[in-house]
């Protein structure tokens, strides 16, 4: 005789509707606003503002993503 089938437990539904997710717009919109960094000065260690601000945008993106992850992960 065959064993009766037991229903598998369904995974919990994810809710990605946290208001913290809105912070992820910052690292998307910030580099698009070229008027913020479309100039040569101030220079930092000889690098024009355009170059070192691009590196700052990377740090802002990492910090923002980390913050949103920490605030929205299930405990």
SVG drawing of the C-alpha trace seen along z (x, -y; Angstrom):
<svg xmlns="http://www.w3.org/2000/svg" viewBox="-3 -74 51 76">
<polyline fill="none" stroke="black" stroke-width="0.4" points="0.0,0.0 1.1,-3.5 1.7,-6.0 -0.7,-9.0 1.0,-12.1 1.6,-14.8 1.5,-18.4 4.8,-20.1 5.0,-23.2 4.9,-26.3 7.7,-28.8 6.7,-32.0 5.7,-34.8 8.2,-37.6 7.2,-41.1 9.5,-43.6 7.3,-46.5 9.5,-48.1 9.9,-51.9 13.6,-51.3 13.7,-50.1 13.1,-53.7 16.7,-54.6 17.9,-52.4 16.9,-55.2 19.8,-57.4 22.7,-55.4 20.7,-55.3 19.8,-58.9 23.0,-60.5 25.4,-59.6 22.8,-60.7 22.8,-64.2 25.9,-65.3 25.7,-69.0 27.0,-67.9 30.4,-66.7 30.8,-68.2 33.8,-70.3 37.5,-70.0 37.9,-71.5 38.3,-70.9 41.1,-68.4 41.8,-65.7 45.4,-64.4 45.7,-65.7 42.5,-64.0 39.8,-66.1 36.4,-66.2 34.8,-64.0 37.0,-61.1 37.0,-61.1 33.3,-61.8 32.7,-58.6 34.5,-56.7 32.4,-58.4 29.3,-57.3 30.5,-53.7 30.9,-54.1 27.4,-55.7 25.9,-52.8 27.6,-50.2 26.6,-52.1 23.0,-52.5 22.6,-48.9 24.1,-47.7 21.8,-49.9 18.7,-48.7 19.8,-45.1 20.4,-45.4 17.1,-47.2 14.9,-44.8 16.4,-41.4 14.3,-39.0 15.6,-38.3"/>
</svg>
